[in-house]
Amino acid sequence: MDPTADAPRPDSSATSQLLAAAAVGEPSAVGKLLARHRPEMVAFVRLHLDRRTAARVDPSDIVQDAQAEIARRLPDYLARRPMPFHLWARKTAYERLLDTHRRHLRRARRTVTREEFLPDRSSVLLARPLLAGGPTPSQAAEAREFEERVARAVGELPPADREVLLLRNADGLPFAEIGALMGIEPAAVRKRFGRALLRLRTALISAGLLEDTR
């Protein structure tokens, strides 16, 4: 499905079948459902996990907590079906991820040491659409200097801008799904994404990574 569409993607037929089995009490259905979505959830959390937090927390641990909550709340989900299961599972993992970030941010504020700024792979993924006309990540991402320059440019953006760009450019999510994850309307996501894209372009131009064609 085209990720520009303003609608969440439907669940796969396999997921729908497992949901139907879980709804009638099939003993193995819940375990199979969680196992099916676990790799996608781990990949999502790994991409969005703050680099400093990632040094202390394994993405699998966050997903394990999220899946325990999913299993606990599944009967209520099946009764209401507020959104496709894949989106609900990702949203649950996203909320756990944000809680983890908040806890580690509070700890970081209590220490006087500062960690060295390090490039993040997600920075290149986030900036990839704008860099397509210049040095492409496929050619230049192996050069640490390029990664550092991109990461520093991305680091100038507010956290909310980085997150909406990452959800759109790296995860490729429709605006409706981003809105569900962030708790805002798809139209507001579009506006936030547009503003963030302009700020990113300005930061990349200032860093000499993108030509100013205005």
C-alpha positions in Angstrom: 0.0 0.0 0.0 1.1 3.5 -0.8 2.5 5.0 2.4 1.2 8.4 1.4 -2.4 7.3 1.9 -4.2 8.7 4.9 -5.4 5.4 6.2 -3.8 2.7 8.4 -2.8 -0.4 6.5 -5.0 -3.5 7.1 -3.7 -6.5 8.9 -2.4 -9.4 6.8 -4.6 -12.4 6.3 -2.4 -14.5 8.6 -2.7 -12.0 11.4 -6.5 -11.8 10.9 -6.8 -15.5 11.1 -4.8 -15.6 14.3 -7.0 -12.9 15.8 -10.1 -14.8 14.9 -8.6 -17.9 16.5 -7.7 -16.0 19.6 -11.2 -14.5 19.8 -12.7 -18.0 20.1 -10.1 -19.1 22.7 -7.7 -21.2 20.6 -4.9 -22.0 23.1 -1.9 -21.4 20.8 -3.2 -18.4 18.8 -1.9 -15.7 21.2 1.6 -17.1 21.2 1.7 -17.4 17.5 0.3 -13.9 17.1 3.0 -12.4 19.3 5.8 -14.5 17.7 4.6 -13.3 14.2 4.9 -9.6 15.1 8.0 -9.8 17.4 10.7 -9.3 14.7 8.9 -6.2 13.3 8.5 -4.8 16.8 12.2 -5.4 17.7 13.3 -3.7 14.5 11.1 -0.7 15.1 12.3 -0.3 18.7 16.0 -0.7 17.7 15.6 2.1 15.0 14.0 4.5 17.5 16.0 3.7 20.6 18.1 6.7 21.6 21.8 5.8 21.1 22.8 6.5 24.7 19.8 4.5 26.0 20.6 1.7 23.6 24.0 1.2 25.4 22.0 0.3 28.5 18.8 -1.3 27.2 18.2 -4.2 24.8 15.4 -3.6 22.3 14.2 -7.2 23.0 13.6 -6.3 26.7 11.3 -3.4 25.7 9.4 -5.6 23.2 9.1 -8.4 25.8 7.4 -5.9 28.2 5.2 -4.6 25.4 4.1 -8.1 24.3 3.3 -9.0 27.9 1.0 -6.0 28.0 -0.5 -6.9 24.6 -1.3 -10.4 25.9 -2.9 -9.0 29.0 -5.0 -6.4 27.1 -5.8 -8.6 24.1 -9.4 -9.5 25.2 -10.3 -5.8 25.4 -8.6 -5.1 22.0 -10.6 -8.0 20.4 -13.8 -6.5 21.9 -13.2 -3.0 20.5 -10.8 -3.4 17.6 -9.8 0.4 17.7 -7.1 -0.1 15.0 -5.4 -2.8 13.0 -3.5 -5.2 15.3 -0.1 -4.5 13.7 -0.6 -0.8 14.5 -1.8 -1.5 18.1 1.2 -3.7 18.7 3.6 -1.0 17.4 1.8 1.6 19.4 2.2 -0.5 22.6 5.9 -0.9 21.9 6.3 2.8 21.1 4.7 3.8 24.4 7.1 1.4 26.3 10.0 2.9 24.3 9.0 6.5 25.3 8.8 5.4 28.9 12.3 3.9 28.7 13.6 7.1 27.2 12.0 9.3 29.9 13.5 7.1 32.7 17.0 7.2 31.2 16.8 11.0 30.5 16.1 11.6 34.2 19.1 9.5 35.1 21.3 11.4 32.6 20.3 14.7 34.2 21.5 13.5 37.5 25.1 12.9 36.3 27.7 15.6 35.6 29.4 13.6 32.8 28.5 14.1 29.2 28.8 11.3 26.6 30.6 11.9 23.3 28.3 12.7 20.4 28.2 9.7 18.1 26.6 9.3 14.7 23.4 7.3 14.5 22.4 5.1 11.5 18.9 6.5 11.8 20.2 10.0 11.0 21.2 8.9 7.5 17.9 7.1 7.0 16.0 10.2 8.2 17.8 12.5 5.8 18.0 10.1 2.8 15.1 11.7 0.8 16.8 15.1 0.8 20.3 13.7 0.2 19.2 11.9 -2.9 20.3 14.8 -5.1 23.7 15.0 -3.5 26.1 12.4 -2.1 23.9 9.4 -1.6 24.0 7.4 1.6 24.7 4.2 -0.5 27.9 5.8 -1.7 29.0 7.9 1.3 27.5 6.2 4.4 30.7 4.1 4.9 32.6 7.3 5.5 32.5 8.1 9.2 32.9 11.8 8.5 29.8 11.9 6.3 27.8 10.0 9.0 29.0 12.5 11.7 28.1 15.5 9.6 24.6 14.1 8.9 24.1 13.2 12.5 25.1 16.6 13.7 22.8 18.3 11.3 19.9 16.1 12.3 20.8 16.8 16.0 20.0 20.4 15.5 16.3 19.6 15.0 13.9 19.4 17.9 13.2 15.8 19.1 9.6 16.0 17.8 10.8 16.9 14.3 13.4 14.1 14.3 10.7 11.6 15.4 8.1 12.5 12.8 10.8 12.4 10.1 12.1 9.1 11.2 8.6 7.6 11.3 7.9 8.8 7.8 11.2 8.6 6.0 12.8 5.5 7.7 9.7 3.5 8.8 7.7 4.6 5.7 4.4 4.8 7.7 1.2 6.4 6.4 0.3 9.7 8.1 -2.7 8.0 9.8 -0.4 5.5 11.5 2.0 8.1 12.6 -0.9 10.1 14.0 -2.0 7.0 15.9 1.4 6.5 17.4 1.9 10.2 18.3 -1.6 10.8 19.4 -2.5 13.5 16.9 -4.6 13.8 13.8 -3.2 12.8 10.4 -3.7 16.4 9.1 -1.5 17.7 12.0 1.1 15.0 11.2 1.3 16.3 7.6 1.8 19.9 8.8 4.4 18.8 11.4 6.2 16.7 8.8 6.3 19.5 6.3 7.7 22.0 8.9 10.3 19.4 10.0 11.3 18.7 6.4 12.0 22.4 5.9 14.1 22.6 9.1 16.0 19.5 8.1 16.7 20.9 4.7 18.0 24.2 6.2 20.3 22.2 8.6 21.7 20.1 5.8 22.4 23.2 3.7 24.2 24.8 6.7 26.3 21.7 7.1 27.3 21.7 3.4 25.5 18.4 2.8 22.9 19.8 0.5 23.0 22.5 -2.2 20.8 25.6 -1.7 18.9 25.8 -5.0 16.7 28.7 -4.0 
